């Protein structure tokens, strides 16, 4: 079972090296991450975008382009669509956003003819290694779904479990986190949590254990769960934290990022191949970690 990102990078040495298609690749922070990923043996890349600008950035950051395939497509929208085509056709295993706005990027991902649609809900999964913690924490959904309903939460959980499995967590424990650990009809998130827990009891989730509602403390701390009398296989031992909405999840993501000593990565799943959708505010390390996560998920989906 992987407990940190070093374990995840070790797992990559056991699988075939993956290839990432970078949409509008003339982006210095992204090319720096691609350089590091290539040097670490995480993934090769096909760079789609303005070839001249890519070469200029490569020279600036001392990136040797001889080992990279470059597709010279100057128009950003066309470059994004070409990168998506590379993935949907099997020429690349995963997709990464470069110097293109998120809305345009996602329109190509969802393109009806060449996109990465599967009919499943798409959602974002962040993976955190936090100092003092004995396991990886999978946080969802901090970036894509705003106010998910019950059926959406089922899909979000399934997507997070796929990522956890790819990271070597055989039976992830999923905590549906709410403001309180009891069902309160005035708090719809607690009602959803109880229904998701019952669905898990009825084996409607595969390869995981889902329980809730939990407050955050008794989801991750066995001591807190004991003090509050919260019991079960997930109580205090959660691997996956399913947050009630994007506001809560995004604040928690940024709290862990800025207020703790941690390493993290994230990706968009529910697509036919993993999508690396990093922010300009994400660190260099986060971008490299996200490529590594995508490579592991791509291997999982291939099987």
Secondary structure, DSSP 8 states (H G I E B T S, - for coil): ---SHHHHHHHHTTS--EEEEEET---HHHHHHHHHHHHTTSEEEEEEE-HHHHHHHHHHHT--GGGSEEEE--SHHHHHHHHHHHHHTTS-SEEEE-SS-HHHHHHHHT-TTTS---SS--EEEEEEEETT-SS-EEEE-SSS-SS--HHHHHHHHHHHHHHHHHTT-TTEEEEEE-SSSS--TT-HHHHHHHHHHHHHHTT-SSSEEEEEEE-HHHHH-HHHHHHHT--SSSTT--SEEE-SSHHHHHHHHHHHHHHS-EEEEEEEESSSS-EE---TTS-HHHHHHHHHHHHHHHHHHH-
